[in-house]
């Protein structure tokens, strides 16, 4: 269980907050909109109506006591920038801030953000990868070059095992596990692929995409 301070309860903040609570975390929400806080407060550990541009308001929250602080303000970058800076000055352990552009991302890092999320870009990139091939079912970017993808097993692999196929040696693809009928199955060298199997693979993103487009 983590303790999280969530500042900014727009649509992104509300979605994140609900997920965190459902996962068993303690979440303190803050927003300057009284109506929003009054409506959401019953769902959370604590709630506060406050303008977090005021450092005194943040001091009262004992910032170092939280495992993570999330600045989820999307429509006022100046506020996001200043609140991120204040949180770090007050001893925040880990600050995650939301950006809308690459320039915003750079400035948030400069004032001390430990992580900057870029929801619009991330969603667009993920969708682009999935639309690139009907045989890609999920995608997690690890860095600029590598990713974990859930892809369909090629027809020509069916009835063969990992030793026969050697995906790492021949294609630079590491098979982490297999999904079948929404269940996860461990994979060893003797695992025989079946029709309808999905592989969860790790490797160079471009190589995996090229492999997926080439091998139907």
N, C-alpha and C positions, 0 to 999 in steps of 0.2 A: 504493500500500500504506500502510495506517495501523497505528500501534501502539496497542493498546487494552488498558486494564486493566479486567477484568471482575470485580466483587466480588459474590458471591452466586450459587451455581450450583444454584438450584432449576430447575423446568421452564422458566421464562422465560429464565433465564440460560443454561441448556444450549442451548436453541433458538437464542438470539441468538449464542452463542459458535460453534456449528457453522456458522451462516450466515457469520459474519465470517471464520472460517478457510477455508471453501470459496471465499470471494471473494478469498483471497490475503493476508489481513491477519495481522499478528503479534498474538497474543492471550495475555495473561498472566491466568490465572484464580486467584482467591483465595476460599477458603471455610473456615470453621472445622470443617467436617465432614471428618474424615480419610478415611473410606470413600469419600466422593464425590470428593475430590481424587485419591486413589489410582486410582480407576476412570477418571477423565477425563484425567488428566495426559498420557498418551501422545498425545492428540489436539492438544495445545496447545504453543505456543512455550515457555512456562514455567508452573509451577503452585506454589502455596504454601498450606500449611495454617496459617491464622492468624485471630485475632480482630481485625478491623479497627477495633474500638472503641478499640484500643490505638494511640495515635498513633505510638509508636516502631516498631510493625510496618509502618505505612504509610511512615514516613520511610525505612526500609530499601529501599523499592521505587523510589526516585528518581522521585517522582510527576511532576515537570515534564517528564520525558523522554517521557511518553505523549501521543499526539495527543488521546486522549479517555479519560475514566474513567467507567465505568458502574456505578452502584450499583443492583444488581438484586435487592435484598432486599425480599421482599414480605410477610413474616409478622412483622416486628419494626420498626415504624415509628421507634421511638426510635433504634435502631441506624442505620437509613437516614439519619435526620436528622443524627446526630452524625458519621457517616462522611462525609456530603456536606460538612459544615462543615469537618472536618479536611482533606479533600482540597483545598478551596479555600485553606485556611490554608497548606498545603504547596506551593502554587503550581501546582495543576492547571490545565491550559490550558482544558479544557472538561469539565464534569461533567454527566452525564445521570443522573437519578434516577427511580426507579419509584414511583408513587403509587397508592393504592387509592381515595382519596376527594378531593373538591375541597379540603377543609381541609388534607389532607396536602400536596397540590400547592402551596397557598399558603405553607405553612411551609417546604417545600423550596426554593422560590424565595427566601424571606427569608434562608435561611442560605447562599445562594450558588449554588444549582444553576443552570446555564446553560440547561438544558432539562429538563422534567419530562414523562415519558411516563405515560399512563394507559391501560394495555392493555385492561382490562375495558370501560371507557367507549368507547374507540376502536373496539373490535371490535363492541360493541353498536350504536354509531352507524352503522358501515359496513354491518352486517347489516340494520339498519332501512331504510337507503336502498335496498339491493338488494331487500329484500322489498317495498318500496313499489311496485315495478314489475318485471314479468318482462322488461322491455326494458332494464334496467340490469345491466351485467355487471361493472363495477368502479367504485371510488369512492375518490378521494384528497382529503381535506379540506385546503385551503390555509389558510383562516382561518375566522372565524365566518360569513362570507357567501359565500365563493367556493370552488369545488372543480373538480377534473378528473374527468370521468366517461367511462366507456365505455358507449355506448348504441346501441341498434339504429337503423338508418336507417329513417325512416317510409316506408311503402309509396308514398305519394304523391311522394316524392323520387326514387324509382327512375327512371332514364333521364334525369335532369336534372343540370345542373352547378351549381357554387356561384354563378355569376353569375345563373342563373335563379332560384335559391332565396333567395339573400341572407340566410343564417341570422343573420349579425351584425346587419344592419339591421332585420330583421323580428322576430327572437326574442332578440337579445342573446346569441347563442351563437357562440363562436369555435371553428371546426373545426380541430383541430391536426393530425390524421392519420386514416387509415382502416385498419381491420384487416379482412382477408379471409382466411379459412382459416388463421388464426393468424399471418399475415404482415402486416407493416406497409407501407403504401403512402403515399408523399408526396401531398399534396393541393395542387393549384393551382386557379385559377379555371375551368379547362376539365375538371376531373375529373368524370366521369359516375358517379353512384352506381348500384350494382347491388343486386339482391336478395341478402340475406344479409350485406351490409356492416355493420360496426360503426364508429361514429364515436368518436374520442377528442376530447372537447370541453372547453372551459374557459369558465367564466362564473359568474354568480350561482347558487348552489345551488338556491334556491327556484324561480327561473325555469326552470332546466333540468328540475327534477322536474315542474313544472307542464306544461312542453312535452312531456316524455316520456309523461305520463299522458294528455295530450290527443291526441297524434299517434301512432297505432298503425301 
